[in-house]
Amino acid sequence: MLALAAGALILALAGVWGGGSGSQAAGASNTIRLIHVDGIIDPLVADFVIRNIDEAESAQAKAVILELDTPGGLDESMRDIIKKMTGSPLPVAAFVAPTGARAASAGTFIMMAADLAAMAPGTNLGAAHPVATGVDADSIEGVKITNDSAAYIRSLAEANGRNANWAELAVRQSVSLSADDALQQQVIDMKADDVNALVGQMQGFQCQAKGIAIDTRGATIEEAGMTFKEGFLHFMLNPNVAYFLFLYGMLALVYEFVHPGIGFGAITGIISLLLSFYAMRVLPVSFTGLALVIVGVMLLAGDLFITSHGAMSAGGIIAIILGSLLLFDAPFLKVSLPLNLAMAVLAGAFFLIAARKVMKARRLPVATGQSAMVGAVGYARTALSPLGQVFVHGEIWSAEAPEGEMIEKGEEIEITDVKGLMLKVRKTV
């Protein structure tokens, strides 16, 4: 069961990059670099964006477009991206696309920082209230963080001639806007159906903060792609993947403990836990959620050794479900409910079926080796007084009768102990 789950993860990893293409070599000057920013904005995404803006600058590209679809991300990673955008001599556009995409939280800050902000129909942005791990929003520290974020997004919006009042409300009150409303309220500069349409509309646009006009005449779009390392580590920082690896790693190590063998459980478990620890070091993790998951696994494991009539298993499954809901301390970092329930059922099934069978097998009498001969019945091949030979299980063995007892040839005997190659025997009753 665990092996199948691990295999599914490996196949998923292979699918992520199997058809991907890396960024093209720099050198052309009549290009627009298109950078897709999908998912959580983390250090790997920041490195990816910064690297590609650097490459676009070296290639003397005409512009850079960030195509956004993000629920938000880490503050430090967001600020690194914004610093690179605002410090680049190239015009950098931010485009929320395709239809159904969003630029929430950190994505809203990036939109306000862009030289040109655009949205596709059916998209939205906003809900940019800051989240600090372990900090109450109503506390003094929480108010300071909110004020700092509000001032930051307001300055970005003002620098680019956008609606700074709405931008501040996005931080303080988590308001959101559709593409039409954002354009009407001067939060963005234009709407476009897709990237090609956006490139056409960008021609001649005056970037207020940098004082340059965008020239897209004759430009071709050059799509950027993550390197294998960037893609792999970004995939590890997905909260669903991090949670799967953590729980799988714990289950695999428990399996190895109750059924030591070739070490498959230990090897895959340790690797999975190390990868999950990498993600949890980067992502804001709630120690309450983490503790609940650990306690849940311990309760399930304890039910193998303590008779609780299923109470410990039920408590363990509930603890795992609650722990996964609380595992990450940010609204944009959530373990999906289907994965949450599926992993809880998998953990419960593993302990109630697979691991229980292993423990039952360990309690069975030894079926092989010399210890299995205790209690076996044979006959004396020679007289034992006290030493002699017996015939047991189709083999001839040296044997010793109890002190002071004589066993005649042909009498039925029972093995009472094994000392090396010597059997201790007695007459059967």
C-alpha positions as CSV (number, residue, x, y, z in Angstrom):
1,M,0.0,0.0,0.0
2,L,2.8,2.4,1.0
3,A,4.8,1.4,-2.1
4,L,1.9,2.1,-4.4
5,A,1.5,5.6,-2.8
6,A,5.2,6.3,-3.3
7,G,5.0,5.1,-6.8
8,A,2.1,7.4,-7.5
9,L,4.2,10.3,-6.2
10,I,7.1,9.4,-8.4
11,L,4.9,9.2,-11.5
12,A,3.4,12.6,-10.6
13,L,6.9,14.1,-10.3
14,A,7.8,12.6,-13.7
15,G,4.7,14.1,-15.3
16,V,5.5,17.6,-14.0
17,W,8.6,18.0,-16.1
18,G,8.2,15.3,-18.7
19,G,7.1,17.7,-21.4
20,G,8.4,21.0,-20.0
21,S,10.9,23.1,-21.9
22,G,13.6,25.3,-20.3
23,S,14.1,28.9,-21.1
24,Q,15.8,29.6,-24.4
25,A,19.2,30.9,-24.7
26,A,19.6,34.7,-24.4
27,G,20.8,36.6,-27.4
28,A,17.7,37.9,-29.3
29,S,16.9,41.5,-28.7
30,N,13.4,41.6,-30.3
31,T,11.7,39.4,-27.7
32,I,9.3,39.6,-24.8
33,R,10.1,37.2,-22.0
34,L,7.0,35.5,-20.7
35,I,7.3,34.0,-17.2
36,H,4.5,31.8,-15.8
37,V,4.1,32.2,-12.0
38,D,1.7,29.4,-10.9
39,G,1.0,28.4,-7.4
40,I,2.5,29.6,-4.2
41,I,5.2,32.3,-4.3
42,D,8.1,30.7,-2.6
43,P,11.9,31.1,-2.7
44,L,12.1,28.8,-5.8
45,V,9.6,31.0,-7.7
46,A,11.5,34.1,-6.6
47,D,14.8,32.7,-7.9
48,F,13.0,31.6,-11.2
49,V,11.6,35.1,-11.8
50,I,14.8,36.9,-10.9
51,R,16.9,34.6,-13.1
52,N,14.6,35.2,-16.1
53,I,14.5,38.9,-15.7
54,D,18.3,38.9,-15.5
55,E,18.4,36.8,-18.7
56,A,15.9,39.2,-20.4
57,E,18.1,42.2,-19.5
58,S,21.2,40.4,-20.9
59,A,19.3,39.7,-24.1
60,Q,18.1,43.3,-24.3
61,A,14.5,42.0,-24.5
62,K,11.8,44.6,-25.1
63,A,9.7,43.7,-22.0
64,V,9.0,41.0,-19.4
65,I,5.5,39.7,-18.7
66,L,4.7,37.8,-15.5
67,E,1.6,35.7,-16.0
68,L,0.1,35.2,-12.6
69,D,-2.1,32.6,-11.1
70,T,-1.3,32.5,-7.4
71,P,-3.2,32.3,-4.0
72,G,-0.3,34.2,-2.4
73,G,3.0,33.4,-0.9
74,L,5.8,34.2,1.4
75,D,6.5,37.9,2.2
76,E,10.3,37.7,1.7
77,S,10.0,35.9,-1.7
78,M,7.4,38.5,-2.8
79,R,9.6,41.4,-1.9
80,D,12.6,39.8,-3.7
81,I,10.5,39.6,-6.8
82,I,9.3,43.2,-6.5
83,K,12.8,44.5,-5.9
84,K,13.9,42.9,-9.1
85,M,10.9,44.2,-11.0
86,T,11.2,47.8,-9.9
87,G,15.0,47.8,-10.3
88,S,15.0,46.4,-13.8
89,P,15.6,48.8,-16.7
90,L,13.1,46.7,-18.7
91,P,9.3,47.3,-18.5
92,V,7.8,44.5,-16.4
93,A,4.1,43.7,-16.9
94,A,1.9,41.6,-14.6
95,F,-1.0,39.8,-16.2
96,V,-3.5,37.7,-14.2
97,A,-4.4,34.9,-16.6
98,P,-5.9,32.6,-17.9
99,T,-9.6,32.9,-17.2
100,G,-10.3,31.6,-13.7
101,A,-6.8,32.7,-12.4
102,R,-6.3,35.0,-9.4
103,A,-3.6,37.2,-7.9
104,A,-4.4,37.1,-4.2
105,S,-2.3,38.2,-1.3
106,A,1.4,38.4,-2.5
107,G,0.1,38.4,-6.1
108,T,-1.8,41.7,-5.5
109,F,1.5,43.3,-4.3
110,I,3.2,42.2,-7.5
111,M,0.4,43.6,-9.6
112,M,0.7,47.0,-7.9
113,A,4.5,46.9,-8.4
114,A,4.3,46.1,-12.1
115,D,5.0,48.8,-14.7
116,L,1.8,47.6,-16.4
117,A,-1.0,45.7,-14.7
118,A,-3.5,43.7,-16.7
119,M,-6.1,41.0,-16.2
120,A,-7.9,38.5,-18.3
121,P,-11.7,38.2,-18.2
122,G,-13.0,36.0,-15.3
123,T,-10.0,36.6,-13.1
124,N,-9.7,38.5,-9.7
125,L,-7.2,40.0,-7.4
126,G,-7.1,41.3,-3.8
127,A,-7.4,39.8,-0.3
128,A,-3.9,40.9,0.6
129,H,-4.0,41.0,4.4
130,P,-0.6,39.9,5.7
131,V,-0.3,36.7,7.7
132,A,2.6,36.3,10.2
133,T,3.3,32.9,11.7
134,G,2.3,32.8,15.4
135,V,1.3,36.4,15.5
136,D,-2.3,37.5,16.4
137,A,-3.6,40.0,13.9
138,D,-5.1,42.1,16.7
139,S,-1.9,42.2,18.7
140,I,0.5,45.1,18.7
141,E,2.9,43.1,16.6
142,G,0.1,42.2,14.2
143,V,-1.0,45.8,13.8
144,K,2.6,46.8,13.0
145,I,2.8,44.2,10.3
146,T,-0.5,45.3,8.8
147,N,0.5,49.0,8.8
148,D,3.8,48.2,7.2
149,S,2.1,46.1,4.5
150,A,-0.5,48.8,3.9
151,A,2.2,51.5,3.5
152,Y,4.2,49.2,1.2
153,I,1.4,48.4,-1.2
154,R,0.2,52.0,-1.2
155,S,3.6,53.3,-2.2
156,L,3.8,50.7,-5.0
157,A,0.3,51.7,-6.3
158,E,1.1,55.4,-6.2
159,A,4.4,55.0,-8.0
160,N,2.6,53.4,-10.9
161,G,-0.4,55.8,-10.9
162,R,-3.0,53.2,-9.6
163,N,-5.8,53.4,-7.0
164,A,-3.7,53.5,-3.8
165,N,-6.8,53.7,-1.6
166,W,-8.2,50.4,-2.9
167,A,-4.7,48.8,-2.6
168,E,-4.6,49.8,1.0
169,L,-8.1,48.3,1.6
170,A,-6.9,45.1,0.0
171,V,-4.5,44.8,2.9
172,R,-6.5,46.1,5.8
173,Q,-9.9,44.7,4.8
174,S,-9.0,41.8,2.4
175,V,-11.2,43.2,-0.4
176,S,-11.1,41.7,-3.9
177,L,-12.0,42.9,-7.4
178,S,-13.0,41.2,-10.6
179,A,-11.2,42.2,-13.8
180,D,-14.0,44.6,-14.9
181,D,-14.2,46.3,-11.5
182,A,-10.4,46.5,-11.2
183,L,-10.2,48.3,-14.6
184,Q,-13.1,50.6,-13.7
185,Q,-11.5,51.6,-10.3
186,Q,-8.1,52.2,-12.0
187,V,-6.5,49.4,-10.1
188,I,-5.2,47.9,-13.3
189,D,-4.3,49.5,-16.6
190,M,-6.0,47.2,-19.1
191,K,-7.9,44.0,-19.8
192,A,-6.8,41.4,-22.4
193,D,-8.1,38.0,-23.5
194,D,-4.7,36.4,-23.7
195,V,-1.0,37.1,-23.9
196,N,-1.0,37.8,-27.6
197,A,-3.8,40.4,-27.2
198,L,-1.9,41.9,-24.2
199,V,1.3,42.3,-26.3
200,G,-0.7,44.2,-28.9
201,Q,-2.3,46.5,-26.3
202,M,1.0,47.1,-24.6
203,Q,2.5,49.0,-27.6
204,G,3.2,52.6,-26.6
205,F,2.1,52.2,-23.0
206,Q,3.9,54.8,-20.8
207,C,5.4,53.3,-17.6
208,Q,4.9,56.0,-15.0
209,A,7.5,54.8,-12.4
210,K,10.3,54.2,-15.0
211,G,9.3,56.9,-17.4
212,I,9.7,54.7,-20.5
213,A,7.3,53.6,-23.2
214,I,6.8,50.0,-24.1
215,D,7.7,49.1,-27.7
216,T,6.3,45.7,-28.8
217,R,6.5,46.1,-32.6
218,G,7.7,42.9,-34.2
219,A,8.4,41.3,-30.9
220,T,8.1,37.6,-30.4
221,I,7.1,35.9,-27.2
222,E,9.8,33.8,-25.5
223,E,8.4,31.5,-22.8
224,A,10.5,30.8,-19.7
225,G,10.7,27.4,-18.1
226,M,11.9,26.2,-14.7
227,T,15.1,24.2,-14.5
228,F,14.6,20.6,-13.2
229,K,16.0,21.7,-9.8
230,E,13.7,24.7,-9.6
231,G,10.7,22.7,-10.7
232,F,11.4,19.8,-8.3
233,L,12.0,21.9,-5.2
234,H,9.0,24.1,-6.0
235,F,6.9,20.9,-6.3
236,M,8.2,19.9,-2.9
237,L,7.0,23.2,-1.4
238,N,3.4,22.4,-2.4
239,P,1.6,21.9,0.9
240,N,-0.2,18.8,-0.3
241,V,3.1,17.2,-1.3
242,A,4.8,18.2,1.9
243,Y,2.0,16.7,4.0
244,F,1.9,13.5,1.9
245,L,5.7,13.1,2.3
246,F,5.6,13.7,6.0
247,L,2.8,11.3,6.7
248,Y,4.1,8.6,4.3
249,G,7.6,8.9,5.9
250,M,6.2,8.3,9.4
251,L,4.1,5.4,8.3
252,A,7.0,3.8,6.4
253,L,9.2,4.0,9.5
254,V,6.5,2.5,11.7
255,Y,6.2,-0.3,9.2
256,E,9.9,-0.9,9.3
257,F,9.8,-1.0,13.1
258,V,7.0,-3.6,13.3
259,H,8.3,-5.6,10.4
260,P,12.1,-5.2,10.0
261,G,13.3,-6.6,6.7
262,I,15.2,-5.4,3.7
263,G,14.9,-1.7,4.8
264,F,12.5,-0.5,2.1
265,G,10.4,1.2,4.7
266,A,13.4,2.8,6.4
267,I,14.9,4.0,3.1
268,T,11.8,5.5,1.6
269,G,10.6,6.8,5.0
270,I,13.8,8.7,5.7
271,I,14.0,10.2,2.2
272,S,10.3,11.3,2.4
273,L,10.8,12.8,5.9
274,L,13.9,14.7,4.8
275,L,12.1,16.2,1.8
276,S,9.1,17.1,3.9
277,F,11.4,18.8,6.5
278,Y,12.9,20.9,3.7
279,A,9.4,22.1,2.8
280,M,8.4,22.7,6.4
281,R,11.6,24.7,7.0
282,V,10.6,27.1,4.2
283,L,6.8,27.2,4.7
284,P,5.0,28.6,7.8
285,V,4.2,25.5,9.8
286,S,1.9,25.3,12.8
287,F,3.5,23.2,15.6
288,T,0.0,22.4,16.9
289,G,-0.9,20.8,13.6
290,L,2.4,19.0,13.3
291,A,2.0,17.6,16.9
292,L,-1.5,16.4,16.1
293,V,-0.3,14.5,13.1
294,I,2.5,12.9,15.1
295,V,0.2,12.0,17.9
296,G,-2.3,10.5,15.5
297,V,0.3,8.2,14.0
298,M,1.5,7.2,17.6
299,L,-2.1,6.4,18.6
300,L,-2.6,4.2,15.5
301,A,0.7,2.5,16.2
302,G,-0.2,2.1,19.9
303,D,-3.3,0.2,19.0
304,L,-1.1,-2.6,17.7
305,F,0.3,-3.3,21.1
306,I,-2.5,-2.1,23.4
307,T,-6.0,-3.5,23.3
308,S,-8.3,-0.5,23.0
309,H,-11.1,-2.1,20.9
310,G,-10.4,0.5,18.1
311,A,-10.6,3.6,20.4
312,M,-6.9,4.5,19.8
313,S,-7.2,4.0,16.1
314,A,-10.3,6.2,15.9
315,G,-8.5,8.9,17.9
316,G,-5.5,8.6,15.7
317,I,-7.5,9.1,12.5
318,I,-9.3,12.2,14.0
319,A,-5.9,13.6,15.2
320,I,-4.4,13.2,11.7
321,I,-7.4,14.9,10.0
322,L,-7.3,17.8,12.5
323,G,-3.5,18.1,12.3
324,S,-3.5,18.4,8.5
325,L,-6.2,21.1,8.6
326,L,-3.9,23.1,11.0
327,L,-0.6,22.1,9.6
328,F,0.3,25.3,7.7
329,D,-0.2,28.7,9.4
330,A,-1.4,30.7,6.4
331,P,-4.7,30.9,4.5
332,F,-3.0,30.3,1.1
333,L,-1.4,27.1,2.4
334,K,-3.9,24.4,2.9
335,V,-3.9,20.7,2.6
336,S,-6.8,19.8,0.2
337,L,-9.7,18.2,1.9
338,P,-9.8,15.2,-0.4
339,L,-6.1,14.5,0.2
340,N,-6.6,15.0,4.0
341,L,-9.4,12.4,4.2
342,A,-7.7,10.0,1.8
343,M,-4.4,10.0,3.8
344,A,-6.3,9.6,7.0
345,V,-8.2,6.6,5.6
346,L,-4.9,5.2,4.2
347,A,-3.2,5.5,7.5
348,G,-6.1,3.9,9.3
349,A,-6.3,1.0,6.8
350,F,-2.5,0.5,7.0
351,F,-2.6,0.0,10.7
352,L,-5.9,-1.8,10.9
353,I,-5.0,-4.3,8.1
354,A,-1.4,-4.4,7.0
355,A,0.4,-3.7,10.2
356,R,-2.0,-5.8,12.3
357,K,-1.3,-8.8,10.1
358,V,2.4,-8.2,10.5
359,M,2.1,-8.2,14.3
360,K,-0.1,-11.3,14.2
361,A,2.5,-13.1,12.2
362,R,5.2,-12.1,14.7
363,R,3.2,-13.7,17.5
364,L,2.9,-17.1,15.7
365,P,5.1,-19.9,16.9
366,V,8.4,-20.2,15.1
367,A,8.0,-22.5,12.1
368,T,11.6,-23.0,11.2
369,G,15.0,-23.5,12.9
370,Q,16.0,-25.5,15.9
371,S,13.5,-23.7,18.2
372,A,10.7,-25.1,16.2
373,M,11.8,-28.6,17.2
374,V,10.7,-28.1,20.8
375,G,7.7,-30.3,21.4
376,A,8.3,-32.4,18.3
377,V,7.9,-36.2,18.7
378,G,10.2,-38.9,17.4
379,Y,11.6,-42.3,18.6
380,A,14.9,-43.5,20.1
381,R,17.2,-44.9,17.4
382,T,19.5,-46.2,20.1
383,A,19.2,-46.6,23.8
384,L,19.8,-43.3,25.7
385,S,21.6,-43.8,29.0
386,P,21.6,-40.8,29.0
387,L,23.3,-40.1,25.6
388,G,22.2,-41.7,22.4
389,Q,20.5,-41.0,19.1
390,V,17.0,-40.2,18.1
391,F,15.0,-39.9,14.9
392,V,13.0,-36.7,14.5
393,H,11.5,-35.0,11.4
394,G,13.3,-37.5,9.1
395,E,16.7,-36.8,10.6
396,I,19.0,-38.5,13.1
397,W,20.1,-36.3,16.0
398,S,22.3,-36.7,19.1
399,A,20.1,-36.6,22.2
400,E,20.3,-36.7,25.9
401,A,17.8,-38.2,28.3
402,P,17.0,-36.6,31.7
403,E,19.5,-37.4,34.4
404,G,18.7,-40.8,36.0
405,E,16.3,-41.9,33.2
406,M,16.8,-44.7,30.7
407,I,15.1,-44.6,27.3
408,E,15.1,-47.9,25.4
409,K,15.6,-48.2,21.7
410,G,12.4,-47.7,19.8
411,E,10.6,-45.8,22.5
412,E,8.7,-42.7,21.6
413,I,10.3,-39.4,22.7
414,E,9.5,-35.7,22.9
415,I,12.0,-32.9,22.5
416,T,12.1,-30.6,25.5
417,D,15.0,-28.3,24.5
418,V,17.8,-27.8,21.9
419,K,21.4,-27.0,22.9
420,G,23.3,-26.5,19.8
421,L,23.2,-29.8,18.0
422,M,22.2,-31.8,21.1
423,L,18.5,-32.5,21.7
424,K,17.1,-32.7,25.2
425,V,14.4,-35.5,25.2
426,R,12.1,-37.4,27.4
427,K,9.7,-40.3,27.1
428,T,6.3,-39.3,25.9
429,V,3.5,-39.8,28.5
